[in-house]
Amino acid sequence: MNLVSIIVPVYNGERYLRALLDCILAQTYSNWECICVNDLSTDSSLAILKEYAQKDSRFRVLTKPNGGTGDSRNFGLDSANGSYIMFADQDDMLHPEAMALATAGIESTGADVLQFDRCAFTTSPKWAPSGDVLDKLTTIDNPLQNYLTKGNLVIYVWQYIYRKEILCNIKFPKLTGGEDCPFIFDVALETNNWVHLPIVLYGFRENLASVSRSIPAWYIDNGFTACEIIFQHGKAKGVDEVLLTKRTTRDAFMFALSITLRHGRGQRGKSNMSAVSDNICKALSIGYLAKPYLSVWQRVIVALLEKRKYALLRLAAYTLGYLVVLVRAATAAR
């Protein structure tokens, strides 16, 4: 039975941390170590971690200077002893058979990466029986090409189990927000030996107070930085530059649009839109967002962001959203 290292970055997670650690304790697979990386929490998170470490020596608690989620995951990776690596976030939960099924799947196929499914929850996830799910394993053909042409690569690092050996030269960017995307892209650059296990093994909590919901300006900067890292890593590895630029153009634009549609009011809203405009101008100058790959209406929105015409931008974005709703309603009525 191979050792599984599950890495949990922790920062001020006292509210839901026990639920996650209890899920790990309840795993039917027993040969695991849980590396909890305390990122200088200021609440009771460290005390909770120490309590679980005293209860079960498979919990290892590491403390490091505050550096964000990506930095904490790197710290955990450097300390991992397992043959396989998994990740979990401090407010989420795992299926009781998550490790057992993931390791059985990756070992039976000889894959380097195994992807499983996820679900959202607010109180607790409802897990389906595993049954004969291992008979339904399928190959994920050319994940890198799928990402470049269709954008359908799952970007959440906690939705996979990985052979540790393929991660030797892969690190997370030191970001909080967007750090998953470059990591998964680098894994796809490293190996295309991926399989899919069609069962929900991971539940992520719908947390309205999360950083991604509050969208501070630094989170916006990090989202664009993630697109830039993917662009630079792809170029360095000789990825087809047209496909790469098309992909990062779409990702950067959609991220900009999502922030535009939920940017907020007052000073925070101004700060958000200023951050988006600054990053759009940088993206165009570096080249990971290229106007030739945008449609006419997308170019209009980018031009408004470049010129900081925020009132017109909001009008254009909301008009577009309204038209999309009308088109969908008309299509559904046919």
Secondary structure, DSSP 8 states (H G I E B T S, - for coil): ---EEEEEEESS-TTTHHHHHHHHHT-S---EEEEEEE---SSSHHHHHHHHHHH-TTEEEEE-----HHHHHHHHHHH---SEEEE--TT-EE-TTHHHHHHHHHHHHT-SEEEEEEEEESS-------TTGGGG-EEE--HHHHHHHH------GGGEEEEGGGGTT----S-SSS-HHHHHHHHHHH---EEEEEEEEEEEE--TTSHHHH--HHHHHHHHHHHHHHHHHHHHTT--HHHHHHHHHHHHHHHHHHHHHT--SHHHHHHHHHHHHHHHHHHHHHTSS-GGGS-HHHHHHHHHHHTT-HHHHHHHHHHHHHHHHHHHHHHHH-
